[in-house]
């Protein structure tokens, strides 16, 4: 699967980096084999260290919605870099970036830029606790909101339980105020609030989970979350690090017509560079330093190169016909993959919202993390390697999303579907 140069680089990397990688899923442990080392990307394609070409549906795990090395984004980065790469001081680019974000996502009355999704979520939750004066939070089992200690909690044995550490190195005390409930389970949500009245600072959800695979909310579920949090005085935080500008220009909150109290954005808003933000109601955000008592800071927050790349990406996405094109391409891919699975008699549940989708290798309906885990990960590994050998690069995990970009063509989609049909038929 991996070529000679990738194998050689991986051997060197393992002597320098834990597991040879700087983020765990890159190690291909979920699909088998050695990881690819990528050398360059252009449009909808990437090339590995051995010069082999692939149609890319990872897109750096979602940010590259306009494709790799988009010339307008590169030019924006170049112009910004000529004036300096970082200042640790306010710049006009930060203002222009914030204007672009708030124009598309008006629930962000004020926003704070950071450098990663993890920073955004942990800061938003600190702010929620500081604003409400409460300590407990609710998250969904199987949802990933970054690697802060209190967010690396997993479910216990009940439907709604106090979290237990989901990683070595996380003390029980860090997870004891994190309540974990199943996704799409309104009853569990209400039970959690009944058990801890006026103690919950916030509920944080991915409005469309992407880290258990794409699992859309049931009809009315998100509205129920909004209702319950409002009644109790808890805050609703939408983690739109993946869905922001992915499923609609205004994110999932625009798609579903729900206004959260706080929103976390990342990935796409950096235009391929490290950037994220969190924001929301003015009265909440004004509790943040230097206006209020909730502290948060970052040396590279609002980095001018990331602000320039992000602002240009958002400008491209705001042009007429953008999301219609993404939808057309994504529908074509969804229908093609569904037909390929049907013709090969491979049990598959295919979920898509906008330009993100997951094919679960299971004959069980997937509505939450428990049902997602019933997927045949061995079969997915075979499928992944089959696709890779046919020039298609997918996420090296059953429990991730594939992303369609504006750089993909109908011919790319058709080639992908053909490769899928062959891979599913192969033993």
N, C-alpha and C positions, 0 to 999 in steps of 0.2 A: 504493500500500500504506500508507505513512505519511501521515497527514493533514496539513493545513496547519500546525497548531500544532507537531506533532512535527518537521516539516521546518524550521520557523523556529527551534525550540529547538536542533536539530542544527547548523544554520548558526552559531548563537551559540556552541554548545559547542565547535565545531572551532576557534574563535578562542581558546579558553581551555584546552582539554584535548587531549592528543595523540590524534588520530583522533576527537575529540569524545566519548570515553568514558573510564571509569575501570577498565575491564577489557575485554580485546580482543574477546571473542566477542560482546559487546553491540553491536558495530558492524555486524552483519549481513553481514560480508564473505563468510561461507560460504553465504549464501542469496540475496544480491543485494538491492538496494533500500536505502532509508534506515531506520534503526532507529526503533522505537516509543519514545516517551517516556511512561512510565506515571505516572499521577497518583494512583491509589488502588486498593485491593484490598479485597474482602470475601468471605469464604468461599472458594469455588472460582473466583471471577471477579476480573478486573482491568479497569480503565478507562484508556484512554490520554488524552493531553493534549487530544485533540479530542472526548472524551466517548464514544468507541466502546467497547463492552463485549465481553469475550472470556472464554471458558472457559479457565482457566489450567492448563497441565500443566508449567510451568517451576517454579513454586513457589519462586522465588528460588534456583533451581538445587538444590532438594531440602530446604531447612530447613522449609518450611511444610507439614508433614505433617498438621497440624490445620486448615489453611486460613489465609487472610489475616485479620488483625484479629480473632482469636478472642477473645470477650469475657472469658473467664477469664484468658487470657494478658495482655490489656490491663490488666485489674484488678490482676494481680500486678505488672506494670511500674509502674502508677500508685502503688501502695502503697509499692513500693521507692523510687521517685523522691521521694516526699514526705519520706523520711528522708535523702535525699542521693544524688547520682548517682555519686559515686566518692570513695574515701577513700585508696587506696594503702595500706591496712591490712587486717588480717583482719576478716571479718564472719561472723556466724552463717549468713548466706545461703550462703556458700561451703561450710560444713560440711553444711548440708541438701542442697545440690546434689550434693556428693561422695557422700553417703549414697545418694541416689537413683540415681546412676550406678553405684556399686558393687553396689547391690542387684540391678540388672538385668544387669550385666556383671561377674560375680565374679572374672574373671581380673585385674581392676584392683585389686590388693591395696592399692596406693597410687596416687594420681593427682595430676597437676599441671595446673592450669587455665591456659590461654593465650587469645589473642584470635582466632586464625585456624588453619585447617588447615595452612597452610605452617609456622607456628610449631611446631605439634604434631609434624609429621613431621621437620623439621630438628632439633628438640630431642631427639626419640626416637632419631634416628640418632647424634647427638653422644653421647648417653648410652650407646648400644650400643657405640660405639667406646671410650668411657671405661671401660666395664665389662669389655670383652673384651681391651682393649689391642691390638686389631687395627684396620686402616685400611680395608680393602676392603669394599664393600657390593655387593649384587646387587639390581637392579630389573628390571622387565619392560618390554620395548619397547612404547611406546604408552601406558603407565600414567603418570598425572600425580599427583605427590605434593606439589605446590606448587612455588614458583619459586625455591627455594634453588639456588645455583649448581651444587652437585654432584648435584642431582636433575634439572637440566635437561640430561640426557645422553641421547643417542640411540644406536641400535645402529650398529656398523660393518658390515663385510661378512660376518662369520661368524655362526654360530648363537649363540655366546656370546663376546662381545668386550668389551674395555675400551671404556668409553663415549667418545664424542667430543662436544664441546660442541653442545647443541641450541639455542643462542641466541647471537646476537652479545653480546659483553660477558662471556661466560663463558670464562675462560682454560683452555687444555688441561689445566693442572695441577689445576684444580678437578674435572675429570671423570675423571682418570686412574685413580682408585681405585674408580670406579663401573663395575661389570660389568653389561652389558645382555643379557638373554636373552629369547627369545620366550615369550609366555604359553602355558600348557598344554603345554609341551615338557619333560617330565621328563628326557629324555636330555640336553638342553642344560644343565639345572640340575645334573645329576650331573657333567657334563663341566667345568663351571665350578668346582665344588668340587675335582675331581681336579686341575685345573690350578693351583689356589691353596689347597693344603691348609693348614688352621689359620691362614689369613690373612684370612678373611672374617668381619667383625664381625656382619653381619646381612643377612638377606633381607627386603626390604620389598615387600609385595604388597597390592593391593586384592583381597580374597578374591572379589569380583565386580567386575571392572573396569567403570567407568562413563564413563571419559573417552576410550575408543575406541568408545563405544557399549556397551551391556550385553552382555558376553561371559562367560557362566558358566564356571566351572572344569569340566574334564572329570572324570568319576568317578575318584576316587582321587588326583587331582593335588595337592590341598592337603594330603592326608595324606602324600604323598611329600615335599612341601616340609618338613612338620613333622619327618618322619623324618630327612631328610638334614641339616637344621640341627642337630637334637639330637645326631646322631652326630658331627658336626664340632665341636660346641661353639659354633656361631654362634647368634645370636638370631633368632627369627622375629617380625617386626613386621607386624601387620595394620593397614593403613590403612583404617579404617572410617569415614572422614569422611563418605562417602556412605551406606554400608550400615548404619552404626550406627543402631539404632532404626528403620531403614527396612524391612529384609527380615524382621525379627523383633525382639521386645523386647530380646533379648540380642545383636542384630546377626548378622552372617554366621557368627561363631564359634559361636553357639548353633545356628544353622541347620545347620551342617555338623559340629558336634561336635568342634571343634578348639580347643585352648587355646594361643594365641600367648604369647610372652614379654612383648611390649609391644603396646599397642593405641593407635591415634590415633583420636579422635572429634572431630566438628565438626558443622556445619550444624544438624541437628535439635536437638542438645543446647543450642543457644543460643536456641531458641524464636523465631527470627527476628531475634535480635540477635547481634552478633559475639562468639562464644565457641567454644572448642575445648578439648580436653584430651588428654594422653597419660598412660599409666599401665601398670602391669603388676606383675610379680613384686616382692615387697617388697625382696629382696636387691639387685635391680637399681636400683629407684627410690631406695634409700637412698644411692646414689652421687651423687645430685643435691644441689647446694647448697641449704640450708646444712648438710646432713648429710655430704655428700661433696665430691669435688674437681671434679665436672662442673658448670660454671656455666650457669645459665639464669635470666632475670629478665624482668619485664614490668610497666610502670606500671599498665596497665589490666587485668592478669590477675585473674580472679575478680570482674570488675565487677558490682556488686550488681544492676543492671538486667538484665544478661544472665543472672546466676544465678537471679533470680526468674522470668524468662521461661522459662528452660530447665527449672527444677524443676517449674514448672506444666505445661509441655508433657509432660514425662516422667510426671507424675501422670496426665494425661489418657490417655496411651498405655497406662498400666498397668491401665486399667479393663477389666472383662470384655467380650469381644466385639469389641475394637478391631481386632485384626489379622485376625479372621475377616471383618469388614466390608471392610477394605482388600483382602483377597484376593478376595472376591466381586466387588467393583467392578473390580479389576484383571483378573480372568479374563474378565469381561464385555467389557472394552475389548480385551483380547488377541484373543478370539474374533471380535469385530466387525471389528477391523482386518484380521485374517487373511481373513475372508470378503470384505471390501471389495477387498483386493488380488487375491484369486482371481477374483472376478467381473469385475474390470477387466483381468485378464491382465497384471498388473504383477509382475515378478519381485521377490519380497520374502522376506527371512528375518527373522522376528519373534522376538526374544528377550525373555523376561520372567522376573524373579525377584522375588517379592513385588509391591510396588507401584512397581517401576521397570521400564521396558521401552524397547526400541529397535526400530524397523522399519528394517532395512537394505535399501536398494534394490539388490539383487543376487540372482543365482540361484546363487551360490557359497556353500557352507557357511562361516560366520564362526566361527573358532575362536581367532583371534589378531589382532594389529594389521595384519599383512600382508594377511590375507584381508578384514578390515574395510575396508581402503583400496581394495578392488576395487568398493566400492559406487558407484552412480551418483549423484554429488553434485549434478549438474545436475538430475536428476529430483527429488532431494530438495528442491532449491531451488524448483522448480515446485510441488511438493506443499506445502511450507511456506507459500508465498505463497497458494496456493489455500485452505488451511486458515485462514489469517489473514483472508482476505476473507470467509470463512464464519463468523467469530467464534470461532476456536479458536487459542489461542496455544501453540505448540510451541517447543522449543529451536531457535534459529537456527543449527543445525549438525547434519549427519548423524551426527556422532560424539559425541552426548550422549544422555542418558536423558530420557524423559518420566516424570513423577511423578504418581501418583494420591494424593489426600489424603482425609481423613475428611470434608471439606466437599463433595466431589463426590457427586452423586446419580446414580441409575440413569438419570434423564432427561438429565443432563449427558453421561453415557457414550453414550447412544443418539444424542444430537444430534451428538456427536463422530464416531461411526461413520458417520452419514449424511453429514456433511461430508467425511469421508475417502473415502467411496465416490464422491461427486461430484468431489472433487479428483483422484482417481486416474483417473477417466474423462475428465477435461478434458485437452485437448491444449495 
